[in-house]
Amino acid sequence: MKSKKVEDREGFKAAQALTVGHAQTTRVYDVPVVVDLSKCITGCQICIDSCPVDCLAVNPETTKAHMKYDECWYCLACELDCPKDAITVKIPFLIR
């Protein structure tokens, strides 16, 4: 059974995923890790360091994190470690 704090955070993150501009499925391709550039800290790289498969990198144009490779394990390390809650991991329905 999940604790109340975890359930509240999951509900908050789920609602936030719907409002993140980059989370819309109207793009040609849809990536599981969405970075809200307005919240992301330039030069932080905590999410990049916490990713076990190194699928995140710094975008040279924005100097902020982005998903470089679509190899995400959905471990949520980047989302949980982000100090500004700028990352949302969209877990596919069949994996949940």
N, C-alpha and C positions, 0 to 999 in steps of 0.2 A: 504494500500500500504506500502511495506517495504521500509525502508530508504536505501540509497546507501551503507552505512557502513555495515548494516546487510546482504545485498545481497552479498557484497564482502567477508564477513567473511564466509557465508554459502558456497560460491563457493570455497573458499580456503580450508575449512574443508572437503568438498566433494572430492576435488582433493587429499587432504592429506590422506583421508581414503583409497584411492586406493594404496597408497605407504606404509602404515603402515604394517610392516611385520606380525603382528598378525591379520590383517584384512582379510587375505585370507580365502576363503571358503573351502579350502582343508582339514580343520580340521574335526574331527569326529563330533564335535558339534560347533556351531557358536554362540558366545555370543554377545549381543548388545553393551556392553561397552568394548572398546579395550584400553588397556594402553600400551603406547610406553615406554618400560622399560629403553631405553636409555635417555629419557627426564625426566622420573619420579624422583622426589627428595626423597631420602630415609628418612623416618620418617616424611614426610610432613602431610599427612592425611587430607588435606583440602577437597578433593573430598569425602572422607569417611564421614566426618562431614556434608557435604552439601547434601548427599543423603537422601531423605525423607523416603525411604523404607529400608535403611541399607543393600543394596545388595552388597556394596563394603567392602572389608576388606584388611588387610595387609597380604601378602603372607609371611609365616614364612621363606621360603627358600630364597626369594629375598629381603625381608624386604621392598617391594614396594606394591603399591595398585594392586588389582586384583578383578575381579567380583566373589564374593563368591556364591551368589544366583541369579538365573535368574528370578528376580521379577521386572525388570526395568520398570519404568513408562514413560521413554523417555522424562523426563522433562528437560534434558540438564543441570541440576544444576552442576553436577560434571565437565562437559566439560567446562562450562563457568567460573567456579571458579578456575580451574587449572591454577596456575601461569606460568607453562611451556608449556601449550597446549599439554600435554602428553596424554590426553584422547580424544577419538573419540567415540561418540554415534552413532551407526549405526541404524537409524530409518527404520523399515520395509517399503517397498514401499506402502503397503495398508494403513498405518497410516499417511503418509505424506499429 
